[in-house]
């Protein structure tokens, strides 16, 4: 009887999704709050659109640069830790062997079971270092293109999210009408975004949708009230 091959399906785009989430979350929330605040102070949608576009430009650059520097920092941290491990397996091999044995024992292997595996690993310095990086330090080697990819992904996600709350102000001439429609489309977008984000992370989907809507709504409401009080 033929056997159906077992195929495992794993989600492997976690870093990309994380960057999209970072960019989109701020892109939806910050311009929405800014536009709502300006709506409480001015009646011209033209000023709101100009201010919103300026914020989207500045925010996308800042967020993208932040993602770039974070990814560069991860790569530098990995390189420094790898150099340290390479030095330690040469200078203090016995201590490193003991650490490997302890790691195997954490997975249920006895000392006698772990010893031959440890000895075999010590004859392969490159694999030994890779093993220590992954299982002792919990570090994966970063993609060398990760910093640039992360910067562009976050920045473009911010821009895409930012134009959603701004779109009604581009179409409508009245600031309050623009605010109402901006709230409708942005809260709907936040709900969809939160639902999809929860789907990727395995969290309750309705809770994820409601949380993002509440956070975005509170930010915009606070900005509107403060601007109204000041003006």
Steps between C-alpha positions, in 0.01 A plus 500: 500500500663831395572742779417867471820700553499712810538864413547753777389854439680764702463875492843634404433869435491612863750784466326640192162488671649663810630789289163541327326499838739762641463730201128453443404535866669839537403604147134454578506644851733803494367678186145419615564666836674795333218556252242472778690752710528744211127456432433635846706810433452593133219478246712472187556148377786633286704580811418160647609322182826698486572430867407135458721449196791670675453269797478191278825597326682571825351201680581251225861620485538487878337158528699360209825633644410350837441161338831527313697584813328225700584237237858629476527479877379138495760413236781667696393327821498162323847560353645600838351198676625268226854633534481445875382140455775433243757629746360301793501161326874554443594654835266315738379188314428301818262767630326513162466119495340514843252759373406276207449204735273714718297601196450136398407406857227765488348296214503186712829338394717350772866595533607168346262550206608858443876443523557328160283762327699777667829339398383468139390864499836623629671359191292736286584854621268682260200283592597524867487880488170491308357264761601730787362804323164340443443288810702679767439861397180455298636701207437433131735638238330807350451544128764748375226679302271513802571863596413648160199272455371585846539874442307498172230265631432711808512829308267383220260344752491830687421692181229250401342521842532877523304577184194311626398757767610786274300393193162649610661839559641491146151441355286715733515876558353510852734402784228354725355294214853386425548405866183289504592309185863473608388344827274253317759379248791505744322311776387246241858470373629466858248226563606307190866559581459380859306194382769403249781565748330275756463231232877500441589502870239245607322744734119527522402681180207703628702615799783607269259694280327672792829592671642678196172683442482616861862618505464689173169651606635615837807659340291690246238600757761633740668701223168649387392600853837654587513698174142618551576617854814684397342669198 
